[in-house]
Every structure is written in structure tokens, then in C-alpha cells.
């Protein structure tokens, strides 16, 4: 009788221990699933914070603007040119993102030659001032696939929130903008003073990175670049606002 009782107590003890082990495993699995869901929910926020931390300060570049060829250190289509004041920014971008510039300045040169894509941009586009570029992946792809991941990251860096480009960018054309986006191209424009088509702007706002090649102006410089009202869709609104160009809504 005593032996039977001892054996029964032993079996009951093993069952209790087994049940406790199962409960602990279930609880651990539940915590692991909860932590994984929490970590995934934080990923977009962490990504945005990373972009914000990486954003350099900006400065207003007064100096002699000039349309020059894009250097070989920045992957680009043959013959592409831009205002020399944004070249350090393009070099900074090319060192961090797998870009290929398909078009920069579009218009006539002093010798009468035309460079850039003729008739591809809206009236008053920043391309006509040499202060905009069109970008595709370094590894070409006409589909929105993995090759576009780096370009999408660049678009998010330049415009963390829709319709709110990060300075010094004036307009960012990508997903949600007609004729732009993943599988098509990314458009970046730099903030600058009002300037007619095919003329150089008096000043350009740029990221303050390795800034070389432009002689400082003797003119008084503002503490920061002035801000301007939004322009209408389809191009740049060249409305005089104290020397500040309006923000565009086209390429």
C-alpha cells in the first residue's frame, strides 16, 4: 500500500513538473513573438531617425555659378552637366547611394550647342538652371525591384515626409508624383534664388560638405536660406518673393 502511494505521488510530481515546463515554454514563445512584432513596428521609425541623424548642415552658396561637366566620380550619362555649386553634393550622394544621373542641365551652352534632354522637362524646370538631376539605379532596371532600394532610400532621405523636402532640396519627385517613382526615376532639385530659364541663380542652398570650387561673394549673406511659398503643379512658379524661388511641383 505504501509503495503504491509512493509511486502515485512520484507520477503526480512528474506530471506537475512537465506541465510547468510546457507553461514556461509557451510563455517564452509568446514573449518572443511579442518582441518580434514590437521590433518590426519600430523599424520604420528607426530608419527615419537614421536618415535624420545623417543629414548634414546646409549653407547658402554665393559665388560664380558655372555649367560644367559632371565628373567621373559621379556615375552619369555621357555629356551630362550641372551648375558646379552642386557637384560636391552629388559626390557626397554618390558615395552613399548607388546612383546614375541620367540628366542634369538641359539647355544651350555659350557655343550654341544644346546639352541635356531636349524637350523632356516642364517649363521653368530647375533643369534649365543646372540645379536639378534625374537619377536611376547604378544597376539599370525598368522595374521597381531590388535595384531601386538604394534610390528609394535616397528619396526618403531627401523627403522624409510627403511634400516636405529636407533642405537644401527644393522639390523631390518620386513615388506619388506623375512620371516619377520606383521603376521610373528620382528627381532632385536644389533650393535657389529666382532665375529665368537658361540663366544661373544668384545663390544656391547646398549641403555643407567638402565645399570647393566656388569663390565666396562679398555680398552680405543671410543667416539661413529664406523660405518660399509652394508653386503650382507642373513646374516652377517664378514669382518674385524677395529673391527666393518658389517651390515647384514638376520636373
N, C-alpha and C positions, 0 to 999 in steps of 0.2 A: 504494500500500500504506500509506504514511504517512498519507495523507488519510483512508483508510478507518478506520484505527486511531484517528485523532483524532476522527472523527465518532462512532465507537462509544463512546469514552471520554466524549464530551460527552453522549450519550444516557444512559449509565450514571450520570453525575453528576446529570442532571435527575431520573432515577428515584429516586436516593437522597435528593435534596432534597425531592421530592414525598412520598416515604414518611415522611420526618422531619416534614414539615408535617402530614400526616394523623395521625401519632402524637401530636404536640403538641396538635392539636385534640381528639382523643379523650381525652387526659389532662385537658385543661382542662374538657371536658364532664363527665367523671367527677368531678372536684373540685367543679364547680358543683352537681351532683346531691347529692353527699355533704354539702356545706354547707347546701343547702336542707333536706334531711332533718334535719340537726342543728338548724337554726334552728327548724323546726316542732316538734321534740321538746322544745325549751326553752320554747316559747310558754306552756304551762300553768304552768310554774314561774315564769316572769317575771310572768305575770298574778297569781299568788298573792302574789308579792313586792310587786307594786304595791299590792294591797289592804292588805297588812300595813303598808307604809310610810304609807298614807293614814289609818290608824286613829288617831283622837285618843285622848288620855288620858281616863280616867274619874274620876268623883268621886261621893261619896255625898251626895245632896241631902236634908238635913233641912230642914224648913220646912213652912209651911202648904200642904198639898195642896188642890186645888180642881178640881172638874169644870167645865171651861169649853169654849166652842165652839172648834173648830179654826179658825184664822184663814185668810183668803182666800189668803195667800201659800203655803199648803199645799193643793194640789188635793184636794177631798174631796166626799163626798156631802152633800147639804143636811141640816143638823141634827146632823152628827157632832160628838161631844165627847170630850175626854180629860182626864186629870189634867194640870194646867198645867205640871207639872215636866218633862214630856217634850216640850213644844212646841218648845223650842229644838233638840232633837234631830231632830224631824220636819222643822223648817225646814231644818236642815243637810242632811238626806237629800233633801228635795225640790229643793234647789239642785244636787244631783249626780246624781239619778236621776229618770227620768220616771214618777213615782208618782201614783196616785189612791187615796186612802183611802176604802174602802167602809164600814168600821165601826170604831168606837173603843169608848168606854164604852157598855155595854149594861146598863140598869137604871133604877130610879126616881130622880127628882130630888126635891128638898125640897118642891116644889109638888105632888108626886104624879104628875106627867107621866112617862111612860116614854120613854127615848131609846134609840137603837141597835136592832139587830136582835133582836127578842124571840124567845127560844127557839132561837137559832141556835148557841149555844155550849155546851160541856160544863160540867158542874157544877164550880164553883171556878175557872173560867177567869179569866185576868187581865183579860179584857174587863170583868168585873164590878167591877174596881178602877180602871178607866180607864187601865190601864197596858199595853194591847195594841192593836194596829191590824191590820186586814186590808187588803192592798194589791194592786192590779191595775195594769196599764199605763195611762198617761195617755191613750193611744190605745186604746180598748176593743177587745178581741178575745177570743173564747171558744176560740180555737185556739192551740196552742203555736207561734206564728210569730214573725217578726222583731220585732213589737211587744213581745214579752216579754223581749227581750235585756237591756234595762236592769234589769228586775225580777230576772232570773237573776243579773246582776252584783251587785245589792244582796244577794240571798240568799247569794252566795258571800262577799261582804264580811262579812255578819253571822255566817256559819258556814263558815269556810274548810275545816273538816274535818267530815264527818258526825257528828252527835251531840256536837260540841264548839263551841257558840256562842261568839262573841267577846264579852267584856264590853263594854258593860253588858247585852247581851241574855241573857235567861234561857231562852227557847225560840224556835227558828226553825222554822216549819212550811213546807216546800216539797217539792220532788221527793223521793219516797220516804215521805212522810207522808200517810196516808189523808185524803182530802178537801182536799188542798193540792197545790200544784205549778204548773208552767208550764201555762197554759190554764185554771187554776182561781183560786188566789190565794196570796199570800205572807202568812204570819202572823209578826209580830214582837212579842215580849213583853220588858219590861224587868225586870231583877232588882230585887227589893224585899223589905221586911220582911213577915212573915206578917200577913195582914189578912183578916177574914171577907168574904164576898161583900157588895158594895154599901157597903163602907167604905174609907176612904183609908188607904194604908200609911203607917207612921211615917217610913220613908225609902225613897228610890228611887235606884238607881245609874244615872247618866247619862253620856253623853259630855260632857266639859268644853268645850262650845262655846257662846259667846255666852249664858252662863247669866244670865238675868234673870228678874225676876218672883217670886222666892221669897226670903223673909227668912230669914237663917241662924238656926239654933237655938242656944240657949245650952247645949244638952246636949253632952257630950263626944263627939267624933266618932272613929270608928276610922280607922287609917291607910289601910285599904282595905276594900272591902266583903267581909264574910265569905263563905265558900263553903258550899254546902249539898249534901246528897245528892240523887240523882236520884229523881224521883217516878214513880209507876206510869203506864202508858199510860192515856189517856182523861181526863186533867185534872190539876189541881194538887193535890198532897198537902199539906194544911195541917197538917204535923207540926211541933210546937214544937222548934226547933233553935237555941235561943239568940237568937231574934228574926230568924232567917233563913228565908225561904220556900224550900221545896223546889222543884227544877226540874220543870216539868210535861212532859207528853207529849201534850197535846191543845190544842184551840183554845178 
